[in-house]
Amino acid sequence: MKAIIFGGAGFIGVNFAKRILEEGGEVIVADDLSRVGSRMNLKWLRDKGNVRFIQVDIRHASQVKEIIHVHRDADAVFHFAAQVAVTLSIQNPRKDFEVNALGTLNILEAIREEKINPALIYSSTNKVYGGMEKLKVVEEEKRYVLPDYPQGISEDFPLDFHSPYGCSKGCADQYVRDYARIYGLNTVVLRQSCIYGPRQFGIEDQGWVAHFLICGLMKKPITIYGTGKQVRDLLYIDDLIDLGLKCVENIEKVKGEIFNVGGGEENTLSLLELLDIMEEKGIKPEVKFSQARPGDQKVFIADIGKAKKLLDWKPKISVRVGVEKLLEWLRDNLAEIEFTFSEK
């Protein structure tokens, strides 16, 4: 496989690139290197095989077109490049829109105008469903529960973009879907819940599992917005890669489809429950509480039944095992992680 990976120096992109290289493929990494840890990730990836790196700002159509044109023989395009923080989208909604919505349109148009049709796998988000405030929520000791959705939220749940980030990602989500219907592009949308794993430099606004663990190891305080009983389903990065590659391999079957992607009902965790796991591991950071953030879902669990049915896919790595694997990687690389954060 020859793959172009936009956002290929980020957490998800670099892990996809590593897998493709291990399987004998060729990778073109396109990234603006603006994210914390992206330069460290790129350096690490270059030691793994034949990687071509192109620095690109996907807001500029000409840069995107050049990449697609030069590598028009690519079998797959993975689009992970994004502005990922709700807080930053509120501070600068124009930039958020330009990166997430316009940048995605630039990639779609470059493929369409080049008259090629690789598999295009787009990384969307559960935020396209909004805050889901009208759902019945039961409050338990350490978590919230959605009693009316025991299997989680399916792809048929009504869209309700909330926050500039939700709007920009939701806009891109729908463009990617519609380019399959209107222009026949081989697109797949993955509406991701909480993805975690090695090479994730989690910050307060994104990548909360890694952020909690990093703060704990670096002995820095953690701020929890809300009660800490918010629940997400967690999906280890290796399981996400399995799904993404299955989409490419079965693109004729799944083009135009949207999948809710996460660990499902068997792999859920609240913020407070993660703190309990950390304490079991001897990590007990100072914790502060603050007001809940706008649009923050009290519970999001992806109903992954559609991916199971169409692609015979399901998560293999449990939350407990996955958190332990991430913690091991963070401990092994703590010095470099501390240096990377100090540089920012």
Secondary structure, DSSP 8 states (H G I E B T S, - for coil): -EEEEETTTSHHHHHHHHHHHHTT-EEEEEE---STTHHHHHHHHHTTS-EEEEE--TT-HHHHHHHHHHTTT-SEEEE------HHHHHH-HHHHHIIIIIHHHHHHHHHHHHT---EEEEEEEGGGGTT-TTS--EE-SS-EE-TT-TT-B-TTS-----HHHHHHHHHHHHHHHHHHHHH--EEEEEEE-EEE-TT---BTTB-HHHHHHHHHHTT--EEEES-S--EEEEEEHHHHHHHHHHHHHTHHHHTT-EEEES--TTSEEEHHHHHHHHHHTT----EEEE---TT--SEE-B--HHHHHHH-----S-HHHHHHHHHHHHHHTHHHHHHHHHH-
